[in-house]
Amino acid sequence: MSRQLNIRHLIEEREEHLSPYAQKSRLSRGRLRPEELDSVRTVFQRDRDRIIHSKSFRRLKHKTQVFIAPLGDHYRTRLTHTLEVSQIARTIARALNLNEDLTEAISLGHDLGHTPFGHVGEDVLNELSPYGFRHSEQSLRIVDLLEKDGRGLNLTWETRDGIVNHSKSRAQVLSSKWGKVGTLEGEIVKLADTIAYINHDIDDAIRASIIKENSLPESATKVLGGSPSARINTMVCDTIERSWQVSGAVTVKKDARLGISMSPRVLKATNILRDFLFDRVYNVQSALEETGRSRQIIRRLYDYFTKHEEKLPPEYLLHNDDKWRGAVDYIAGMTDQYAQKIAEELSLLTPESKPII
């Protein structure tokens, strides 16, 4: 690249036309370890590329979203969920004149720390680990320490903040317990994550015959729409309209609270659907036979590797303070198939257990 031609500078100049509330890449708080700037990509574009090329990102294609080993090719995985979140978040960020590159980087990295077997795996590791377990914190641990053979990806503060603060636990959407993110772009990802999972988990639950389309709460579908695409469109358009102040296109009062939000009517309907999912889908899933076997796999892997730390791959020994940390890092990074394969190779499963996959 010619020294006279610096594409990054041109992109940073274009970013000056973003909203005054957008996070500009040239004003990033920086990385954990200082690096020379790239001549083509901004710091957030580099974050995005590092995440896409990571091993943790590739493993998402074989990690459960909700349905463990479904009989069909069209169910979401953790990877397709991530891509849907990215699409929704980028649409909102672009409409609001915020930084789309940062939004995309956070979106693509937000679920890197998810365990095999979806939330079942997370729940078991949370029960077993002395530290507890939250996939958002594990995602940050992956990009900071575990990727690239223990060197981490060295991402910017803004991307890391969005990743670790995207999780809502089981708080209602945009409630007082929703939690805070350091950038508007991170707030967008947090809400886009919710919009995505509510709609695609309903779609997959109907496909799995756990619920029927006409069983969805009418008070919600009347407001949001009768199909996944209609509901997503309603939620996204409402978010853009309700958050328009952050675009920089209108005058904002000095004491105005700037943030990403929904109108009361759409927010209420969104929370009705969310509660419906927990009652009629997630709780039902937890009682299924394959869920019990998944719990057994995670428990027995944890028991084995906390007793045989020397069997852990070298990169999981670099940053573990004790035997539990390395075991949790290793198990959390496994795909569904790999966790089952290792459990079988180590003869950790009972003979009567049927294979999940």
Buried (B, 14 or more C-beta within 10 A) or exposed (E): EEEEEBEBEEBBEEBEEBBEBBBBBBEBEEBBEEEEBBEEBBBBBBBBBBBEEBEBBEBBEBBBBBBBBBEEEEBBBBBBBBBBBBBBBBBBBEBBBBBBBBBBBBBBBBBBBBBBBBBBBBBBBBEBBEEEBBBBBBBBBBBBBBBBEBEBBBBBBBBBBBBBBBBBEEEBBBEEEBBEBBBBBBBBBBBBBBBBBBBBBBBBBBBBEBBEEEEBBEEBBEBBBEEBEEBBBBBBBBBBEBBBBBBBEEEBEEEEEEBBBBEEEBBBBBBBBBBBBEEBBBEBBEEBEBBEBBBBBBBBBBEBBBEEBEEBEEBBBEBBEEBBBBBBBBBBBBBBBBBBEBBEEBEBBEEEBEEBE
